[in-house]
């Protein structure tokens, strides 16, 4: 604890001890002063400054040799001399779903200010061999440290170990000391996408109207579903995956090199020509990066109101709760007749479904 604050607190205690001889109007002031000093002490703490930064590639979850390296080296700053007591430990922990590289003596702790000593320290630097989950240094200062110290860490390397880690986006390597650091963030970790491995299709709204064009947006992802960029211009084509109808319009699109999704100028706009439920589309690469195909969500295709031949409409009431509407669709070709049954309750339409 800071000596100045110790003296200040002792003075406050003395004043409080004399409260019986203190005018009543000054007692609240004395209490407020003591509280202010106590809160000031509570704010003081060891610090991580600067925090380290690191990028971890999502593909490292599938590659035990692919580790992210520190970009900014982190430091911890002691609040007061001897706070990192002899025999105490400085412990660095990997986040869940990640693992440290475990090379011998690969992580270093350099005392860049102060006189704290660490076990195995040579000059101003000590080295440690990590386990997959933890890195630890031990303080070795038999004579009590007399100067506030700062330690900088280097050589920390990390990778994801599973799909959860590969898709977390961010994580934190933490540090705990004998002072006031407890699981404090030492290194901010950012998970970056891996190489493009598969296609994805943005959700297609349901329902669509028969014969009316709609957009199909296609993007590239790494093997864990993170959006990522393609290496070269990649041309894709859309087909019907599940459905009896056909597609018309611009079925081909290009994901430009270095981008994630179809070009605005070269996208896919198609229409589906048949009224039916649970239609799905499928997209394949026709040239460019070798990416796994993608299947869309299921969507319904309804009659375009502009295509209904009103002369062919007939309505048959079936009891008091159902009505059957028969009509002809004049476009798109071929001309078909459809029946939709409406469920009615107190003369209000509940929902329709297509009978044929």
N, C-alpha and C positions, 0 to 999 in steps of 0.2 A: 504494500500500500504506500502511496505517496506520503513522505514524511510531513510535508506541509499540511496535508489533509488530516493526518493523525493529530498534529498539534491543534488544528482548528476544532476537531471533534472534542479533544480534551478540554479546550477552552469552553466549548458549548456545554459540556457536562458540568464544569465548574459553575458556570452561570446558572444552570438548572438547579444545582445543589444549593445555590444561594437564593433560590426563588422566594423563600420565605421573607428575605429582606429586600426583594425587588418590588417596586411599586406595581400594583395590580395591572395598571395599564401597559406595563412593559412585558409582562409575562407572555402574552401571545406573540410578541415580536421575538422573544428569545426562543420560543418553541418553533416558530417559522424558520428561524436561522438554523436551528439544529436539523430540521427536516430538509432544508435546502442543501446543507452540507452532506447529509446522508445520501440524498438522491444524486449528488455530484459524484460521490464515491461509487454508487451503484452503476453509473454510466461508464466509468473507467473499466476497460477490459482489454485483454489481448486482442490483436486484430489480424485479419488476413488482408494484406495490401501490398501489391495488387493481387487480386484473384487471378489465377492462371486460366488460360483458355486452351481448348483442344477440340479438334474435329475427329470424329470416329466414323469410318465408312460402314454403312449398313451391311455391306457384303462381308465384313469381318466376322459376322455371326456364322458364316459358312467357310471361313478361311482362318485357321488358327495362327497363321503367320502374319496376318494383316492387322497392324496396330496403329492407332493414332498417336501422334507425338505432341508435346507441349508447344504451343505457339507463343504464349506469354508465360514466363516463369513466375510461379507464385512465391510470395514471402509471408512469413508470420512474424509479428512484432510483439515483443514482450511488453506488458503493461508497466511492470516495475522490476527492478533488479532482484534476482534470486527467485522469481516466481516459478521458473522452470527448475525445480529443486533437484538436487543430486539424486540419481536413481530413478527419477520419474521418466515417463515415456512420451514421445510424440508419435501419435498413431494416425496413419493415413488409410482410409477405407475406400474400396471400390464400391460404386453403386450396384444395387441388385441388377442382375442380367448382364453384367460386364465383368471383365477379368483383366488384371494387370499382366504385363509381360514379366516373366520370372527369371530373367537373365541375372547371373551372379554379379553382385555389386553394381547393378545398373542404375540405381537411383542414388543421387547425392544430395546431401544437405550442407550448404556452405554458410558458415557464420560470417555474415557480411558486416555486422556491427555488434559490439559488446564483447563479453568475455566468457559466455557460456561454452562449455566443452561437451562433446558427444563421444560416446564409446566408439573407438576405432578412428577417431579424428586424426588426420594427418595434415599439418598446416592448419588451414581453416575449414577443411572439408572432411566429412565422414560419408561412407558409402554403405548401402543396405541392399540385401537381396530380397525382393518382394516375394510373397506368396501370391496366389491368384487373387486373393481378396484383400490383402493388407500389406502395408509397408510400415516398419517401425524403427525409430531411433531412440536410444536411451541417453539421458543426460548423465554426464560424468564430470561433475564439478565439485570435488571434495571440499575445497575451500569455497565458501559461499560466494556466488557471483555478485559483483558490486556495480555492474553496469548493465543497463537495459540492452537486451540483445535482439538481433534480427537474423532470421535464417531464411535462405532462398533454396528452393528445391528444383532439381533438374533430373531429366532421364525418366520421368514417369510416362509409361506407355499403356494404352488401354484398348481393348476391343470388346465388341458385343459378343455375347455367348449364345443368344437365341433370338427368335423372331420378335419377342417382346422388346428386347434391347434394341433391335434393329429398327423398330418403329416408334421408339419413345420420343424422338425429336430432341429432347434435352435431358441431361442428367447432371449429377454433381458428385465429384470426388470430395470427400470430407476429411477434416482433421480434428483431432482431440488432443489437448495438452493438459499439463498439470495446472495450468492457469485457468483462464475463463473461456477457453475455446472448447466447445462440446459439439461434435458433429457439425462444425462450421464448414461452409463451402470453401474448399481450397482451390478447386478447378471447375470452371463451368464447361461442361461437355456438350457439344452439338453433334447430333447424328446426321451425317450427310448421306444423300442417296448413293446407292451403288450403281453399277452399270445397267443400262437398259436391258431388260430380259423379257418383257411381256407387254402386250397392249391392254388398254382398258377402254371401256365405252362409258361416257357420262350417262347418268340415268335418262331414259327416254320417257317423256311425260305420257300418261295414259288418262283418257283415250286420245288416239289420233283419229283424224277424219280420212276416210277412204278417198284416195286420189288427191289429197292435199299434201304438198311437200312439207317435210320437217327435217331438222338438222340432226346429224349424227356426229357428235364430237368424239374423236379418238385421241388418246394420249399414250405416252410410253411410261412404263414403271420399271423399277428394279424388281428383283425376285421377291421382295417382301411387300410390294405394293406402294413404295414411296415414289412419287412423281420424279422423273428424271429425264435427261436429254438424250437424244439419239446422236450417234456419231456422224452418220451420213444422211443425205436426203432419203426418207423412207416412205414409199408409196404403199397405201393400203386400199383394200376394196371390201365393200360390204355386201353380204349375201343374206338370204332368208335362212334362218336356222330351223325354226319351228313355225310352220304356217303353210296354208295351202295357196296363198296368193303370191304375187310377184312384185318386184321393185322396179320403179322407173325413175329417171332423173340422173343426177351426177353421183355415181356410186364409188368413185375413186377420189382419194385425197392424199395430200403429202404432208408429212411432218418434216419440216426443214431441219437440216443439220444444226445441232447445237440448241434445238428447241424441244419442248416437251409435248406439244399438242399440234393438231392439224392447223395449217396455215389458214388465216381468215380468207385469203384470196384463193385458196385451193382446198376447200372443205368438202364435206359430203352433205348433199341435200337430196333426199329421195322421197317418194310417195309409195304407199302400199295400196294395192288395188282391190282388196277383198275385205268385207266386213267379217271379223271373227275375233275371238278372245285369245289372250295369252300368246301373242305373236312374239318371237324372239329373233334377233338378228345376230350375225356372226361376222367378224372382221379378220381378214388375213393380210399379212404383208405380201406384196407382189414384187417389190424390189427394195434394196437397202438393208438396214440392220435386220438380223435374224431374230425376230421376236415372236413369242408364243401368241396365238390367236386369242381373241376375247369374244365372249358372248354377252349380249345385252340383257337387261332386265325384261321380264314379260310385260307386254302392254296390249291394250285392247284397241281395236279399230272399229269405229262406228260409221254409220251412214253420214255422208255429207248432206246436210239439209237441202243444199242447192241441187242435189241429184235425185230428189224424190219426185216421182211422177204423181202429182196430187189426184189426177183423174183415176188412178188405179188404187186409191186408198179405200179400204172398207173397214168398218169397225163392228165387231160382234161382241155384245155383252154376254158374259158367262156368269150367271148368278148375280150376286150383289157385290162381289169383291174382286172380280177379275174382268179384264177386257182384252180382247185380242185385236191387234192392229195389223192389217195386211197391206203391204204397199210394194210398188215396183221401183227399182233403182235404175235410172236410165244411163248413168255414168258412174264409175268407169265401166268399160266393156268387160265382160259380156253383161247383158241386161239380166238381172236376177230379181226374183220375188222374195221378200223376207217377211217373216212374222215376228212381231215383238209382243210379248204378253206383259201387261201392266197390272200390278197389284194395287187395288184401291181400298182405302179405308175412310169411311165417312166422306166419300167423294174427293179425297185427296190422293194424289199419286205418291206411292211409296217408292217403288223402284221398278225398272224394266229388266227383262232379260231376253236374249235372242233365242227363239225356239228353233229356227233353222236359218 
